Amino acid sequence: MSASDRPASASSASAPASSPASSPASSSSLKNFGTLNLANRFATLGPDFYTRLSPQPLPEPYLVGFSADAARLLGWSPEAARDPEFLATFAGNQPLPGGDPLASVYSGHQFGVWAGQLGDGRALLLGEADGAGGRWEIQLKGGGLTPYSRMGDGRAVLRSSIREFLCSEAMFHLGVPTTRALCVIGSDAPVRRETIETAAVVTRLSPSFIRFGHFEHFWAAGQHEALRQLADFTIDHHYPHCRDADNPYLALLEAVCDATAELIAHWQAVGFCHGVMNTDNMSILGLTIDYGPFGFLDAFNAHHICNHSDTQGRYAYQAQPNVAYWNLFCLAQALLPLFGEGDEAIERAQSVLPVFKTRFAEEIDLRMRAKLGLRESHADDEALINRLFKLMHEGRVDFTHLFRSLATLQLDNPAADAPLRDMFIDRPGFDAWAVDYRARLRHEASTDAKRAVAMRLVNPKYVLRNHLAEVAIRQAQVKDFSEVDTLLRVLSRPYDEQPEFARYAELPPDWAGQLEVSCSS
């Protein structure tokens, strides 16, 4: 990438010395919904990294969904969304007092192909606030055109905004590292996708929205000092322990490998498919970010593709660990100028990347044993787990339903297995597996009651299945947001029985198999 390909901000959007970026954090109060001590540390990186601009107003906005749990991260009351200023602020219609909105530039590989400069095409970082658990960047997604929108319109649509809002919060309550979602605000403003839809804005929260693609951008542009500046920023604010290493940048790569391995193991263990694991959609903090065409597995298929746009199956369920490693390889390549010279830099990167494979193997083993109620590690566990997945794949057994139901297996009563074995086409195959599973449980003196409690703590009963989201979306399109609220409430307790909401744990209806989710949002 040549210097002429840099974002317009590099030459035309410099911040004055008195801008919020260079001044201390400012306190802002928005009447009834809370006080924020705002800053924007990312803005201190300078105009090569972003363009300053304000959101485009959203006409006649209305509240679609609100997470009181996310509001508490900012120190706000669960009643915050009742304040009229809340709606205006997070629709992008009035500034967040003390905020310093900007869109960041990054590049990346999309579907394995270098895509060049990308950037926040519809997202705006409003500022950063101290809150529960640290600092939270506040970002609008769908806030209008930016210099990085390319051929897009800078807007998000209602359906995808509801999906992102619900899944961000659902993943948090599942225990999966993720960005959070404060609210969804809708409008009747038309947005053209495959058809005419309506606009919406999601307010997202994260300790940082820095992606692998941010580093790739400055590597590809040959801006090695900017690359170093970004790496130093990331270390100082998010991985401070790396600063004491012999080479802090190698330590940074190792820390990101470690965090990413843990993330992907979480995904695999709950049956989550991201759908678009481009390098620009990979968080440097190991968080689930950019909920586009995601999906939770229903009938288990190791080759399941949740993204209708992914015609080659690059991001299929079973491919996610290898894709994550490939993305880390791209990140390592981008960081090479910080590792040393020539072959020495390559050798150093190659010495760190295997951390991902080692840590992922440890994490997935830990999580899969927990899903089966196994307290100890045994040499034959991997074979036992793989045999179960093979039976599930061949019989298209429902992923969530099976693992939740396995907690009912009785060690000394195989005759009670009927509901479990009926989930499988190959019932004799399940019977043979169950014999070995019981032997494995006896090996560690497992007891039914304790094991069942432990298994229900790691095997959710409720996940955001596509058909549940679709029902909420269809109702929201006619201004009925009750199902969004109900799903948010149900998914905040995914491991509890919740008998009043048992229908949300039922197997998908036949029509759910016809649902398609694509990159269009």
Secondary structure, 3 states (H helix, E strand, C coil): CCHHHCCCHHHHCCCCCCCHHHCCCEEEECHHHCEEEEECHHHHHCHHHEEECCCCCCCCCEEEEECHHHHHHCCCCCCHHHCHHHHHHHCCCCCCCCCCCEEECCEEEECCEEEEECCCCCEEEEEEEEECCEEEEEEEECCCCCCCCCCCCCCEEHHHHHHHHHHHHHHHHHCCCECEEEEEEEEEEEEECCCEEEEEEEEEEECCCCEHHHHHHHHHCCCHHHHHHHHHHHHHHHCHHHHHCCCHHHHHHHHHHHHHHHHHHHHHHHCEECCCCCHHHCECCCCECCCCCCEECCECCCCCCCECCCCCCCCCHHHHHHHHHHHHHHHHHHHHHHCCCHHHHHHHHHHHCHHHHHHHHHHHHHHHHHHCCCCCCCCCHHHHHHHHHHHHHHHCCEHHHHHHHHHHCCCCCHHHHHHHHCCCCCHHHHHHHHHHHHHHHHHCCCCHHHHHHHHHCCCCCCCCCHHHHHHHHHHHCCCCCHHHHHHHHHHCCCCCCCHHHHHHHCCCCHHHHHCCECCCC
